[in-house]
Amino acid sequence: MIRSYRDLEVYKRSYRLSLEIHRITLTLPSFERYELASQIRRAAVSIPLNIAEGYGRKNSEAEFKHFLRNSLGSCNELHVLIDMFRDLGYVAEDVYEKLNKECDVLGRQLNKLLRTWQTF
């Protein structure tokens, strides 16, 4: 039974990923903490925030889906930033693979929720 946005698996996954991204950014060189690190944190945090905000408006299916599309856009942005992290040598290949896989799964979950959500 879904009683809150916190019950949505896609929210839980996106929240965990945003925490992981935040922890990783704390290890970056100081000159990146206010540039690329800030950008990737904002993209990662935007995903669960949009899910939560949209869920608060779930009585309007169109509004909730609008916020889910925003989450999906942030997920795509996060993918690009994770690629940059790898290509700049800020994360090891195994960390990159894990983050990339999480983004893939998250994107699929968001797409599925967009296709299947109905307001009852």
Backbone as a printed PyTorch tensor [residue, N CA C, xyz], in Angstrom:
tensor([[[  0.8320,  -1.1810,   0.0000],
         [  0.0000,   0.0000,   0.0000],
         [  0.8850,   1.2550,   0.0000]],

        [[  0.6210,   2.1420,  -0.9120],
         [  1.3860,   3.3770,  -1.0130],
         [  0.6350,   4.4750,  -0.2690]],

        [[  1.2470,   4.9380,   0.8180],
         [  0.6250,   5.9840,   1.6410],
         [  1.3650,   7.3130,   1.5250]],

        [[  2.5830,   7.2360,   1.0080],
         [  3.4430,   8.4100,   0.9430],
         [  4.4460,   8.2040,  -0.1900]],

        [[  5.0330,   9.2910,  -0.6450],
         [  6.0900,   9.1810,  -1.6430],
         [  7.2280,   8.3140,  -1.1220]],

        [[  7.4030,   8.2610,   0.2050],
         [  8.4690,   7.4520,   0.7970],
         [  8.2420,   5.9530,   0.5790]],

        [[  7.0300,   5.5690,   0.2380],
         [  6.7260,   4.1630,  -0.0310],
         [  7.0710,   3.7640,  -1.4620]],

        [[  7.3240,   4.7250,  -2.3190],
         [  7.6500,   4.4340,  -3.7250],
         [  9.1000,   3.9600,  -3.8310]],

        [[  9.2940,   2.8300,  -4.4550],
         [ 10.6410,   2.2830,  -4.6250],
         [ 11.5340,   3.2520,  -5.4000]],

        [[ 10.9760,   3.9230,  -6.3860],
         [ 11.7570,   4.8650,  -7.1860],
         [ 12.2440,   6.0330,  -6.3180]],

        [[ 11.4430,   6.4530,  -5.3630],
         [ 11.8780,   7.5020,  -4.4400],
         [ 13.0290,   6.9880,  -3.5730]],

        [[ 12.8610,   5.7970,  -3.0030],
         [ 13.8950,   5.2330,  -2.1280],
         [ 15.2220,   5.1020,  -2.8620]],

        [[ 15.1700,   4.5950,  -4.0910],
         [ 16.3930,   4.4070,  -4.8830],
         [ 17.0310,   5.7590,  -5.1940]],

        [[ 16.2250,   6.7220,  -5.5850],
         [ 16.7800,   8.0340,  -5.9460],
         [ 17.3650,   8.7480,  -4.7220]],

        [[ 16.7400,   8.5680,  -3.5780],
         [ 17.2470,   9.1700,  -2.3440],
         [ 18.6070,   8.5650,  -1.9790]],

        [[ 18.6970,   7.2390,  -2.0310],
         [ 19.9840,   6.5760,  -1.7230],
         [ 21.0720,   7.0230,  -2.6950]],

        [[ 20.7240,   7.1210,  -3.9780],
         [ 21.7040,   7.5420,  -4.9770],
         [ 22.1560,   8.9760,  -4.7160]],

        [[ 21.2420,   9.8500,  -4.3510],
         [ 21.6410,  11.2390,  -4.0860],
         [ 22.5870,  11.3220,  -2.8870]],

        [[ 22.3630,  10.4840,  -1.8730],
         [ 23.2860,  10.4480,  -0.7350],
         [ 24.6660,   9.9490,  -1.1630]],

        [[ 24.6870,   8.9210,  -1.9880],
         [ 25.9640,   8.3850,  -2.4570],
         [ 26.7230,   9.4140,  -3.2920]],

        [[ 26.0080,  10.0920,  -4.1700],
         [ 26.6380,  11.1390,  -4.9870],
         [ 27.2120,  12.2260,  -4.0790]],

        [[ 26.4610,  12.6300,  -3.0790],
         [ 26.9430,  13.6720,  -2.1640],
         [ 28.2390,  13.2300,  -1.4810]],

        [[ 28.2690,  11.9950,  -1.0030],
         [ 29.4920,  11.4950,  -0.3400],
         [ 30.6870,  11.5150,  -1.2900]],

        [[ 30.4600,  11.1190,  -2.5280],
         [ 31.5470,  11.1000,  -3.5090],
         [ 32.0660,  12.5110,  -3.7690]],

        [[ 31.1660,  13.4770,  -3.8440],
         [ 31.6150,  14.8440,  -4.1320],
         [ 32.4860,  15.4160,  -3.0270]],

        [[ 32.3560,  14.8850,  -1.8280],
         [ 33.1920,  15.3690,  -0.7290],
         [ 34.6580,  14.9700,  -0.8950]],

        [[ 34.9290,  14.0170,  -1.7870],
         [ 36.3000,  13.5590,  -2.0170],
         [ 36.9700,  14.2620,  -3.1980]],

        [[ 36.2470,  15.1340,  -3.8760],
         [ 36.7970,  15.7920,  -5.0670],
         [ 37.8110,  16.8630,  -4.6950]],

        [[ 38.6500,  17.2180,  -5.6670],
         [ 39.5780,  18.3290,  -5.4280],
         [ 38.7970,  19.5910,  -5.0600]],

        [[ 39.3920,  20.4310,  -4.2490],
         [ 38.6790,  21.6110,  -3.7400],
         [ 38.1540,  22.5140,  -4.8640]],

        [[ 38.8760,  22.6270,  -5.9670],
         [ 38.4210,  23.5130,  -7.0330],
         [ 37.1570,  23.0010,  -7.7220]],

        [[ 36.8300,  21.7250,  -7.5730],
         [ 35.6280,  21.1690,  -8.1910],
         [ 34.4110,  21.2150,  -7.2640]],

        [[ 34.6270,  21.4380,  -5.9970],
         [ 33.5160,  21.3750,  -5.0420],
         [ 32.4320,  22.3980,  -5.3200]],

        [[ 32.7730,  23.4970,  -5.9680],
         [ 31.7800,  24.5340,  -6.2410],
         [ 31.3950,  24.5720,  -7.7110]],

        [[ 31.9280,  23.6910,  -8.4820],
         [ 31.6080,  23.6530,  -9.9080],
         [ 30.8800,  22.3450, -10.2300]],

        [[ 31.6290,  21.3750, -10.6800],
         [ 31.0450,  20.0960, -11.0930],
         [ 30.3710,  19.3780,  -9.9280]],

        [[ 30.9460,  19.4340,  -8.7510],
         [ 30.3510,  18.7630,  -7.5870],
         [ 28.9960,  19.3570,  -7.2480]],

        [[ 28.9070,  20.6680,  -7.2810],
         [ 27.6390,  21.3270,  -6.9910],
         [ 26.5850,  20.9370,  -8.0380]],

        [[ 26.9770,  20.8900,  -9.2930],
         [ 26.0500,  20.5500, -10.3760],
         [ 25.5310,  19.1190, -10.2330]],

        [[ 26.4190,  18.1800,  -9.9430],
         [ 25.9810,  16.7860,  -9.8420],
         [ 25.1190,  16.5730,  -8.5930]],

        [[ 25.4360,  17.2750,  -7.5160],
         [ 24.5850,  17.1660,  -6.3170],
         [ 23.1850,  17.6930,  -6.5940]],

        [[ 23.0980,  18.8300,  -7.2900],
         [ 21.7840,  19.4000,  -7.6040],
         [ 20.9820,  18.4620,  -8.4970]],

        [[ 21.6320,  17.8510,  -9.4860],
         [ 20.9280,  16.9140, -10.3690],
         [ 20.4360,  15.7020,  -9.5880]],

        [[ 21.3000,  15.1560,  -8.7330],
         [ 20.9380,  13.9570,  -7.9690],
         [ 19.8090,  14.2440,  -6.9840]],

        [[ 19.8950,  15.3690,  -6.2840],
         [ 18.8830,  15.7170,  -5.2850],
         [ 17.5510,  16.0740,  -5.9530]],

        [[ 17.6120,  16.6030,  -7.1450],
         [ 16.4040,  16.9900,  -7.8650],
         [ 15.4760,  15.7970,  -8.1330]],

        [[ 16.0300,  14.6240,  -8.2810],
         [ 15.2140,  13.4500,  -8.6010],
         [ 14.2400,  13.1240,  -7.4650]],

        [[ 14.7140,  12.8400,  -6.2380],
         [ 13.7410,  12.5470,  -5.1700],
         [ 12.8920,  13.7620,  -4.7960]],

        [[ 13.4500,  14.9710,  -4.9270],
         [ 12.6600,  16.1530,  -4.6040],
         [ 11.4580,  16.3000,  -5.5320]],

        [[ 11.6660,  16.0710,  -6.8150],
         [ 10.5570,  16.1660,  -7.7700],
         [  9.5310,  15.0660,  -7.5480]],

        [[  9.9860,  13.8770,  -7.1890],
         [  9.0500,  12.7930,  -6.8940],
         [  8.1850,  13.1820,  -5.6980]],

        [[  8.8170,  13.6900,  -4.6450],
         [  8.0860,  14.0830,  -3.4420],
         [  7.1090,  15.2220,  -3.7300]],

        [[  7.5780,  16.2330,  -4.4450],
         [  6.6990,  17.3640,  -4.7450],
         [  5.5350,  16.9370,  -5.6270]],

        [[  5.8260,  16.1360,  -6.6300],
         [  4.7540,  15.6660,  -7.5160],
         [  3.7610,  14.7830,  -6.7980]],

        [[  4.2530,  13.9450,  -5.9040],
         [  3.3570,  13.0690,  -5.1570],
         [  2.3960,  13.8960,  -4.3040]],

        [[  2.8830,  15.0020,  -3.8040],
         [  2.0220,  15.8900,  -3.0240],
         [  0.8780,  16.4550,  -3.8450]],

        [[  1.0090,  16.3680,  -5.1570],
         [ -0.0360,  16.8480,  -6.0630],
         [ -0.6580,  15.6890,  -6.8340]],

        [[ -0.5970,  14.5130,  -6.2410],
         [ -1.0010,  13.2920,  -6.9420],
         [ -2.4850,  13.2530,  -7.3030]],

        [[ -3.2800,  14.1260,  -6.7110],
         [ -4.6870,  14.1580,  -7.0930],
         [ -4.8590,  14.6390,  -8.5230]],

        [[ -3.8260,  15.2730,  -9.0360],
         [ -3.8050,  15.6570, -10.4360],
         [ -2.7760,  14.7930, -11.1440]],

        [[ -3.2640,  13.8290, -11.9040],
         [ -2.3610,  12.9050, -12.6000],
         [ -1.3850,  13.6580, -13.4940]],

        [[ -1.8810,  14.6910, -14.1910],
         [ -1.0210,  15.4550, -15.1030],
         [  0.1030,  16.1470, -14.3440]],

        [[ -0.2020,  16.7120, -13.1840],
         [  0.8370,  17.3930, -12.4040],
         [  1.8860,  16.4120, -11.8960]],

        [[  1.4280,  15.2720, -11.3720],
         [  2.3840,  14.2860, -10.8690],
         [  3.2990,  13.8260, -11.9980]],

        [[  2.7270,  13.5620, -13.1550],
         [  3.5470,  13.1160, -14.2890],
         [  4.5090,  14.2040, -14.7410]],

        [[  4.0960,  15.4580, -14.6360],
         [  5.0010,  16.5600, -14.9610],
         [  6.2490,  16.4980, -14.0770]],

        [[  6.0500,  16.2820, -12.7770],
         [  7.1800,  16.2060, -11.8530],
         [  8.0030,  14.9370, -12.0910]],

        [[  7.3530,  13.8470, -12.4820],
         [  8.1100,  12.6350, -12.8230],
         [  8.9770,  12.8730, -14.0600]],

        [[  8.4540,  13.6200, -15.0280],
         [  9.2700,  13.9480, -16.2160],
         [ 10.4580,  14.8250, -15.8170]],

        [[ 10.2400,  15.7430, -14.8690],
         [ 11.3590,  16.5480, -14.3700],
         [ 12.4100,  15.6530, -13.7130]],

        [[ 11.9540,  14.6680, -12.9450],
         [ 12.8760,  13.7160, -12.3130],
         [ 13.6560,  12.9470, -13.3670]],

        [[ 12.9780,  12.5320, -14.4070],
         [ 13.6400,  11.8050, -15.4840],
         [ 14.6810,  12.6820, -16.1750]],

        [[ 14.3620,  13.9520, -16.3760],
         [ 15.3350,  14.8840, -16.9610],
         [ 16.5680,  15.0180, -16.0780]],

        [[ 16.3570,  15.1030, -14.7820],
         [ 17.4900,  15.1860, -13.8500],
         [ 18.2910,  13.8960, -13.8440]],

        [[ 17.6110,  12.7740, -14.0150],
         [ 18.3060,  11.4840, -14.0940],
         [ 19.2040,  11.4450, -15.3310]],

        [[ 18.7150,  11.9570, -16.4460],
         [ 19.5320,  12.0110, -17.6640],
         [ 20.7230,  12.9400, -17.4790]],

        [[ 20.4910,  14.0610, -16.8280],
         [ 21.5810,  14.9890, -16.5240],
         [ 22.6260,  14.3150, -15.6380]],

        [[ 22.1560,  13.5600, -14.6630],
         [ 23.0540,  12.8480, -13.7620],
         [ 23.9250,  11.8520, -14.5250]],

        [[ 23.3460,  11.1790, -15.5010],
         [ 24.1080,  10.2410, -16.3360],
         [ 25.3070,  10.9440, -16.9850]],

        [[ 25.0630,  12.0980, -17.5550],
         [ 26.1320,  12.8410, -18.2330],
         [ 27.2200,  13.2440, -17.2320]],

        [[ 26.7950,  13.7130, -16.0730],
         [ 27.7580,  14.1420, -15.0570],
         [ 28.5710,  12.9690, -14.5090]],

        [[ 27.9490,  11.8140, -14.3700],
         [ 28.6820,  10.6200, -13.9440],
         [ 29.7250,  10.2430, -14.9900]],

        [[ 29.3550,  10.3570, -16.2620],
         [ 30.3310,  10.1100, -17.3380],
         [ 31.5200,  11.0660, -17.2140]],

        [[ 31.2190,  12.3240, -16.9290],
         [ 32.2950,  13.3130, -16.7690],
         [ 33.1900,  12.9660, -15.5890]],

        [[ 32.5850,  12.5410, -14.4880],
         [ 33.3740,  12.1330, -13.3280],
         [ 34.3700,  11.0390, -13.6990]],

        [[ 33.9060,  10.0610, -14.4440],
         [ 34.7930,   8.9720, -14.8580],
         [ 35.8780,   9.5030, -15.7950]],

        [[ 35.4620,  10.2560, -16.8100],
         [ 36.4120,  10.7210, -17.8230],
         [ 37.4450,  11.6950, -17.2640]],

        [[ 37.1010,  12.3880, -16.1960],
         [ 38.0540,  13.2870, -15.5400],
         [ 38.8980,  12.5670, -14.4870]],

        [[ 38.6260,  11.2870, -14.2730],
         [ 39.4060,  10.4980, -13.3330],
         [ 39.0210,  10.7020, -11.8800]],

        [[ 37.8100,  11.1990, -11.6290],
         [ 37.3720,  11.4520, -10.2570],
         [ 36.7910,  10.2230,  -9.5780]],

        [[ 36.3780,   9.2330, -10.3490],
         [ 35.8690,   7.9870,  -9.7680],
         [ 36.5090,   6.8090, -10.4990]],

        [[ 36.7180,   5.7450,  -9.7520],
         [ 37.2620,   4.5210, -10.3420],
         [ 36.1990,   3.8770, -11.2310]],

        [[ 36.6520,   3.0170, -12.1000],
         [ 35.7450,   2.3720, -13.0530],
         [ 34.6470,   1.5810, -12.3480]],

        [[ 34.9710,   0.9010, -11.2680],
         [ 33.9400,   0.1180, -10.5670],
         [ 32.8810,   1.0240,  -9.9320]],

        [[ 33.2900,   2.1730,  -9.4210],
         [ 32.3380,   3.1340,  -8.8610],
         [ 31.4740,   3.6990,  -9.9850]],

        [[ 32.1200,   4.0240, -11.0880],
         [ 31.3810,   4.5190, -12.2560],
         [ 30.3250,   3.5040, -12.6980]],

        [[ 30.7220,   2.2580, -12.8090],
         [ 29.7810,   1.2120, -13.2530],
         [ 28.5910,   1.1130, -12.3040]],

        [[ 28.8520,   1.1710, -11.0250],
         [ 27.7690,   1.0890, -10.0390],
         [ 26.8240,   2.2810, -10.1660]],

        [[ 27.3720,   3.4810, -10.2500],
         [ 26.5410,   4.6790, -10.3780],
         [ 25.7610,   4.6720, -11.6900]],

        [[ 26.4180,   4.2760, -12.7480],
         [ 25.7780,   4.2250, -14.0610],
         [ 24.6170,   3.2310, -14.0590]],

        [[ 24.8320,   2.0840, -13.4430],
         [ 23.7780,   1.0700, -13.3590],
         [ 22.5940,   1.5950, -12.5470]],

        [[ 22.8760,   2.2560, -11.4320],
         [ 21.8070,   2.8280, -10.6060],
         [ 20.9940,   3.8470, -11.3980]],

        [[ 21.6760,   4.6710, -12.1770],
         [ 20.9720,   5.6550, -13.0130],
         [ 20.1060,   4.9670, -14.0590]],

        [[ 20.6200,   3.9010, -14.6580],
         [ 19.8380,   3.1470, -15.6460],
         [ 18.5650,   2.5870, -15.0220]],

        [[ 18.7180,   1.9370, -13.8810],
         [ 17.5610,   1.3470, -13.1970],
         [ 16.5720,   2.4400, -12.8010]],

        [[ 17.0740,   3.5280, -12.2750],
         [ 16.2310,   4.6350, -11.8590],
         [ 15.4560,   5.2080, -13.0500]],

        [[ 16.1250,   5.3750, -14.1640],
         [ 15.4570,   5.8700, -15.3690],
         [ 14.3470,   4.9400, -15.8250]],

        [[ 14.6050,   3.6400, -15.7850],
         [ 13.5620,   2.6710, -16.1660],
         [ 12.3830,   2.7290, -15.1980]],

        [[ 12.6710,   2.8540, -13.9040],
         [ 11.5890,   2.9410, -12.9140],
         [ 10.7470,   4.2050, -13.1260]],

        [[ 11.4090,   5.3110, -13.3970],
         [ 10.6720,   6.5510, -13.6400],
         [  9.8040,   6.4360, -14.8870]],

        [[ 10.3590,   5.8570, -15.9440],
         [  9.5820,   5.6660, -17.1740],
         [  8.3740,   4.7740, -16.9320]],

        [[  8.5680,   3.6960, -16.1940],
         [  7.4580,   2.7830, -15.9160],
         [  6.3840,   3.4780, -15.0950]],

        [[  6.7970,   4.2280, -14.0760],
         [  5.8200,   4.9430, -13.2550],
         [  5.0680,   5.9770, -14.0870]],

        [[  5.7600,   6.6370, -14.9850],
         [  5.1000,   7.6020, -15.8840],
         [  4.0310,   6.9170, -16.7360]],

        [[  4.3410,   5.7340, -17.2350],
         [  3.3970,   5.0040, -18.0960],
         [  2.2200,   4.4310, -17.3260]],

        [[  2.4360,   4.0520, -16.0820],
         [  1.4190,   3.2820, -15.3740],
         [  0.6400,   4.0500, -14.3170]],

        [[  1.1180,   5.2290, -13.9010],
         [  0.4550,   5.9330, -12.8040],
         [ -0.9500,   6.3710, -13.2020]],

        [[ -1.8710,   6.0790, -12.3450],
         [ -3.2450,   6.5430, -12.5080],
         [ -3.7360,   7.0300, -11.1590]],

        [[ -4.3980,   8.1550, -11.1830],
         [ -4.9900,   8.6700,  -9.9580],
         [ -6.3030,   7.9640,  -9.7250]],

        [[ -6.4700,   7.4570,  -8.5240],
         [ -7.7060,   6.7090,  -8.2070],
         [ -8.6500,   7.5620,  -7.4170]]])
